[in-house]
Amino acid sequence: MSGQLLNLTLKVWRQKNAQDVGHFETYQAKGISTDMSFLEMLDVINEELVKGAQEPITMDHDCREGICGTCGIVINGRPHGPKEFTTTCQLHMRSFNDGDVITIEPFRAKAFPVIKDLMIDRSAMDRIMAAGGYITAPTGTPQDANALPVSKTCADLAMDAASCIGCGACVAACPNASAMLFLSAKVSQLGLLPQGQPERLTRVRDMIAQMDAEQFGTCTNFAECEAICPKSVKLEHIARMNRDFIKSGILHRPPQASSGGA
């Protein structure tokens, strides 16, 4: 690779499993090209570790194109690193300076137990989606797209919500480890469109109940989630979801018991 070469000190979190206490280990990264991505830099470190018969650093990744969300790690205290609207796999080493000390650790949340080193278990978010992140549609020939008109405003908001990649950075950034930004995006992307209306209120109840069951924290409007989101998902989705949750409680309130009388 071309570009300037960096010599860096890495403090990397190493943890055997969820039961292990874990600790930081220090590695020297020498001759790192500024054209490398952050994950490519870790690949180089792992190659050196393997050559030295040492255990490589375990990390989660897949697409390396900023789409799948699995690459998320905390870099110098910030989920996904120092650049706004950038996933870890799309972060390049030109964002750092020669001689920098970089601390690398996994997302921290009770709902995200560490599998090993920098890899966490995000399956809690999958279970939230399974609780209501879908629409029920009859089988058969689909309707013509033009038969379901959608306003430009709703389409834009739904697309903004659908841009969420479920990486969990919002959870890692929130002091309460809340998943409300993720959840509200998944609720909004369906609830804003005609196809999502029949289950709009039951969806929000079921998904919030599952979020609570997974032991994510509550939202107290710190707004760290919006600031850290690599896809710039907006807080307004949380407000919309809260309104729907209130409506669902009113419309699905259990009948009051009779007060008796002759």
N, C-alpha and C positions, 0 to 999 in steps of 0.2 A: 504493500500500500504506500501511496505517496502522502505528503503532508508533513507537518511538524511532528517530531517525536517527543513524547512525554515520559517522564519518570515519576511514578506515583507511589504512594503508600496506601494500601487498602486495609481497612479494619473490617473484616467480614464475620458475620454471625455464623457460628457453627453449632448445630444442635442435632443430635442423633434421631430424636423423635419427640412426640408431644410430652412424654414423661421426663425427658432429659432437661436438666437445668439450662444448658447452653452457655456459650461464652464467645467472646470475640477472639479471632486470630488475625495476626498481622502478616501481610504479604507485600512484597516489593514487585511492582509492575513496571518493567523497564522497556524502553523502546516502543511505547504504545503510540500508534499513529493517530493523529487527530481526525482522520477520516473514518476510523472505526466507530461502530455503534458501541454502546455500553455493554451489550451482551456479547459482542465480538471480543471486547476486551476481556470479559470473564472467560470466554472460550480459550483465549491465549493463556490465561492464568491456569485454567484446568489442564491444558496440554502440558504445561510445565510441572504441575503437581503429579500427573500421571507418569511422566518421564522419571520423576523422583520417587515413584512407588508410593505416593501419598494419595489420600482420599480426595477426589475432586469435589468442588463446591456444587451442591445440588441446587438447581434453580428451575423455575417453571417457565416455559415459553412454548410457542407454537408457530403462529404465522410470521412473527417478526416484521409485521407490516402495520402495527398499530390498530389492529382490528379485533383480535380475539380477547385481549384483556388479561391473559394469563401471566404476562411478564412482570407484573407489578411488584416492585420492591421499594424499600425506603432508602433513599440516598441522601446522606447528610441531613437526616431528620425530615425530609420531604418526600412523600410518596411520588414515585416516578422521577424524582430528581429536580434539578433547578429550573428547567424550562417550562413555561406555561403551555398548556394544550399539547403536551408531548408525552407519549408513553415511553417506558423504559427502553423498549426495543428500538424506538425511533430517536432516542437521545444519543447524540454523537459526542465523542471525546473532545471535540473542539470547544465544548462548553466548560472544560476544565483547564487548569494551568499547570505548567511543569512544577513539580514539587508539591502538589496538593496532597492532602490527606483526606481520603474518602471513606466514610463510614457506610457500610452496606448491611442492611438487616431486613427481615421479612415484615409484612404488614402485621401490626399488633392489634388483636381483638380476641375476645373470648370465643366468638363465633368462628374464628379463623385459626384453629389449632395448627401448629407447625407440624408438617409431615417430616421434613428434614431440611436443615440449613435455611435456605431462602424460599423453600417451597411450602405453601400453606394449603389447607383444605378449604376450598371455596364452595363445597357442596351445599352449605346452608342456603346460598343464594339460588341454587338450582331447586331446592325444596320450596323456596318462596315462589318461584315461577310455577312450579307444579301445582301449587295451591290455588292458582287462579289466573296465571299469565297466559291466557289463551281465550279463544272465542269458540262457541259451539255453533257449528254451521252444518246445515243439511247436506248430504251427499247429492251428487247429480251434476247437471250442467251448471257451471257458475253463471251468475248474473253478468250482464254486460257492464263494464266499468262505468259507463256513462249513466247507468240506471241509478247509481248511488252518488249523487252530487255531493262534493265536499268543498266547503268554503276555503279560500286561500289562507285565511287566518288559521283555521283548524288544521289544515294540511301542513302548514309551516310548523305549528306547535307540535304536532304529532311526529314530524320528522326530527325536530329537535330532541324530543323524548327518545325516539328510536335510535338516536346516535349513541346512547349509553351502551358500552361494551361489557358492563358487568365486571369490571376489574377489581372493584372493592376499594379503590383509593379514597372514596368518600368516607368509608368506614374507618380506614386507617388514619385519616386526617381529623376525624371528629373526636373531640374530647370524651364523648359518651359512646363512641364506637357504634353510632347509629347508621342504619342502612336506609334511611328515609329518602335520600336523593335517588339511589338506585331503585327502590321500590316505587317511588312516585313516578319515575320515568317509565317504568314498565306498566304501571297503571294508566298513565296518560296516553301512551302510544296506542292503546286500545280504546280507552274511554273517550278520546276526542273524535273517533271515527264512527260512522253509522254502524259498522259491523260489530263494534264493541258495546253498543248501548244496552242490549237485553240483559247482560250480566254486569253492568257497570257498578252497581252498588254492592252486589254480593261479592264481586271480585275484590273490591277494596277491603271489605270486612275479612274475607278469607286470607288475603295476602298479608294484611297487618297482623292477624292472629298468628300466622306462621312465623312472621318476623319476630314477634314477641317470644314465641316458643323456641326460636333459635338463639335467644339471649343476646340479640343486638340491643344497643341502648336506645334511649328516647331522644327525640330531636328537641333542642333548646335554642335553635336559631343562632348558632355561632357563625354559620355560613362558611366554615372552613371547607365543607364539601364542594360547594360551587367554585371556590377559589382554586381547589386542587384538581378538579375534574379534567382529565385530558381531552374530553370531548365537549367541554363547555356546556354541560347540562345545567339548566337554570333552576333556581330555588322556587320559581313560581309553580313548578309542578308539585312541590310539596304542599303549597297553599291549596291548589286545586284538589289534591287527594284528600286533604283534611276536610274540605267542604263536602266532598262526596262521602267521607266517613261519617260526618255529622248527619247528613241526609239519610244514610243507611241505618243509623241508629234510630232515627225518628220513624222511618217508614217500616222498619222491621222490629218495632218495639213490641214486646210480648203483651198480650191483653192483661189489663188490671183485674185482680181478683175481686169478686163481688164483696161489697161491704156488709152484705146480709140484710136482714129486715124481714118483716112478715110478708 
